[in-house]
C-alpha cells in the first residue's frame, strides 16, 4: 500500500524543479501551460518566432520558485530546432517535459458553410477554398514540427533518469477535438486532417519510444474551445450558455478556462503509467455530435 502522503495532491502532481519546454508558449494554450507549470515550481522555457510576444510572457514566481524564460525558435526549421536543443544542452542537464503546442490554421472561423446544392457550384467552391500550399503549410507546423522537435530532444529527455528522476522526460502533443470529430466544422478540412495526424503521430511515437534505453512517454491533449488567437471566442462570457450551445455546439455552455486546461496537462505529465493516450477536454462538444 502507498503511504497516504504520496496520495495527496501536492505529491501526486508535483512538478517542482522540473525543466519544461513549451513550443508556441507566448499565447493561448501554450501560455496557459507555461503559467500552470511555473506556478507549481517548474522552470519553463517557451519558444516562438515572435520574440516580442514570448518575451512578454517571461516571469519569475517568488512563491513557487518557478519561472518562464523565452527563447526564439522556428518549429518549421530543422536547424532552428537543433540550435535550440544545443542552447538547452548548455543551460540544462535534462528535460522533464516537452509540450509540442505550436500550431497553425488558415480557417476563417464563424463561416456558415456546408457543401450542398448544385454539384458544379459545390465543386468550384471547394476547389477554390484552399490551395495545396495551404494544406502543406498546416501539416508542416501541426505534424512535422512535432516529429522533428520530439526526436531532437530525445537525449535531453532520456537524461532525466541520469539526474535523479525515476523516468525519462515525457512528451505531450497538442491536438484538438477537430482531429477527432467526423465533420469538417464549416469546411476546415486541412486543419482537421492535420490534427488527426497529430494523434496518429503521437500513437506511433508512443510505440516506438517505449523501447529499452528510451522509455519516453508520449501523449496527446485534444482540447475543445479555449480562448486563443486561433479560437477567437470574443467578448462572450462563460455565463452566456445559450450562445455557446447554439454557436459553438458546446452542451456545457462555456469555453474552457486555464484551470480546466492545467488540470489536463498535469494529469498526463505526471502519470508514469500513461502513454499513447488522447485526453479530450471539450466541454461535451463531441458528445453533442451526431
N, C-alpha and C positions, 0 to 999 in steps of 0.2 A: 504493500500500500504506500502511496505517496504521502509525504509529510504534508499536513494541512497548509503550511506556509507556502508550499510550492504550488498550491491550487488557488492562491489569492491572485487577484487581477494584476497587482503590481509585479508579481513574479511571472504570471502566465504571458504577459505582453511586454516583458522587459526588453527594451532596445537601447538602454543607456550605454553609451560608449560605442555603439555601432558606427561603422563607417558606411554611409549610404550614398548612392548616386541616383539622381532623378533626371532623366532627359526631358527637355521641354518643361523645366521646372519653374519658369518665371511667371506663368499664368495658369488659371483654370485648375484642372485636376492635378497637374504637376505641382503647382504651388500649394494646394491643399495637402498633398502627400508630404512635401518637404516640411511644411509647417508642423504637421502632426508628428513627424519623426523628430524634428528638432525640439518640439515641446516636451518630448519624452527622453531627452538627453542624447540623441543621436547627432553625429557630426555629418551633416548633409552637404553634398556637392551637387549643385544644379547646373545644367547645361542648356544652351540655346544659341541661336545665331544672332539674336538681337541683344547685344551686350547691355544696352541701357535698361532693357526690360528685366533681365536676370539680375543685374546689379542692384536694382531697386528692391529685390526680394531678399537681399543679404540681411542677416540678423544674428544676434548673439543672445541667447536666453540665459540670463544670470541665475534664474531659479533652477532650471533643469541641467544647465551646463551644455545644452545642445546649441547647434549653430547651423547657419546656411551660408555657404560660400559659392559664388558664381564663377564659372569658367566657361569661356566660349567654346562651342563645338558644333560642327555641322554633321548631323547624323546621316546625311546622304553622301558624305565624302569619306571614303575609306582612310585616307591619310589623316584627315582631321580626327577621326576616331582613334587611330593609332597614336597620334600625337597626344591626345587627351589621356590615353592609357599610360603613356610614358610620363606625363606630368603627374598623374595619380600615383604611379610607382615611386616617384621621387618624394611625394608627400606622405604616402601611407604604405604600410606593410601588407595590407589586405583590404578586401571589401566584403562587408556582410550582406549587403542588399543592393541589387541593381534593379531599378524600376524603369523599364522602357516605356515612357509615357508620351514621347513626342509623336504627334500625329498631324494629319492634314486632311482637308476635304475641299472640294470645289462646288459643293452642293449649295444651292440657294434655298435655305430653309424657309418654310412657310408657303411654298408654291403649291397650289391646289391643282394637281395634275394626275391624270390616270389614263393609260392607253386604251381608249375606247372610241368607237365611231368608225369613220371611213378608214379602211386599211391603208390606203395610199397616204392619207394625211398623218396617220399614226406612225407609219414607217419613216416619212420625211421628218417628222418632229423628233423621233428617237434617234435618227441618224445625225441630225444637226445639233442634238443636245450636248454631245461631247465629242472630242476627237481622241485618237489613240494616245496622244501625249497626256491628255487628262487622266487616262487610266494608268499609264506607266508612272507618271509623277506621283500619284497617290500610293501606288504599290511601293515605290522607292522609299517613301517615308514610313508608311504604315506596316510594311512587311520586311523588306530587305534590310532596312536600318536596324531592325530588331536582331536579325541574324548576325550581322557584322559586329554590332556592339556587344552582344552577348558572348560571341566567340572570342573577341578581342580581350574581354575581361576575365576569361576563364582562369588564367594564372593567379590573378589577384583574388578572385572568388575562392578558389581552392586553398589559397594561402591562409584563409581564416582558421583552418584546422591547425596550422602551424603557429598560430598566435593565441592559443588558449580557448578557442571555441570548439564546441562538440561537433559542429558540422561545417561544411563549406558554406560560403555565401550563397544566397539564393536569388532567383530572378522572378520578377513579376512583370508580365507584359500587359499593357492596357489595350483591350479590345473594345467592344461595345455591344449593346443589345442589337445594334444594326447588323452585327455579324452572325446573329442567331435567328432573328425574325425572318420569316419566309416572304415578306413583302418588300417592295423597293422603297417604301416610305417616300412617296411622291417623286419617284424617279432617280434616287441616288444609288443606282446600280453599282457604279465603280467603287464608291465608298463602302457600301455594304459587303461587296465581294472582298474588298481588301481586309475588312475587319474579320470576316470569316476565315480568311487566310492567316490572320494573326493567331487565331485559335488553333488552326491546323499546325502552324509552325511551332506554337507552344507545346503541343502534344508531341510532336516529333522531337523537339529539343529535350523534353522531359524524359523520353525513352532513351535517347542517345547519350544524354549526360548523366544517366543514373549509374553508369558502369564504374567498376572499381578504379580508384585513382582520381575519379572526378566526383561522382555522387552529389551533383548540383541539382537542387530542386528548381523546377520551373512551373509557374502557374500563371493563370490569366484572370484579370478582373474584367467583367463585361458590364460597365455602368450604363444606366439609362440617362435621363435628362438631369444634368447638373449644370449650373451657371458656368459658362466659359466663353472664350472668344469663338469657339466652334459651335456652341449651342446658345445663341443669344435669346435667352428666355425673357429678357427685358424687364419692364417695370412690374410685372405681375408678381405679387407676393404669394407665399405659400398658403395664405389664408383663402385665396381665390380658388377654391377647389373645383368649381364648375368649369372655370377657364381651362385648367389643366386636364380635366376629364374630357372636355369637348374638343380642345385644340391640340392636345398632346397625347391623348389616349392613355392617361395615367389614372387608374382606378383610385389610388390613394389620394389623388387630388393635390399633389405638390411636386416640386422638383426636389432633387436630393440636396443635402447640405454638407458642409465639411465634416461634421461629426459622423454622418452616415458613411461617408467615403473613408474616413480614417479608420473606422471600425473594420471595414472590409480589408483595407491594406494590412492592418496588424494581424488579422486572422490568418492571412496567407504567409506573411513574412515570418511569423514565429512558430508556426505549426510544423515541426520537424517530420511529421508523418504524412505530409500533404504535397503531392507533386503531380503534374499533369491535369490539374483541376481548373475548371472555369467557374468563378464565383459571380453570379448575376446579382446586380444591385440596381433594381429598375423600378421600384415603387409599384409593381404589379403590371407594368406595361405588357410584358409577354403573356401574362395571364388573361389579358383582355383581347388578345389576338385570336382570330378565328382558327 
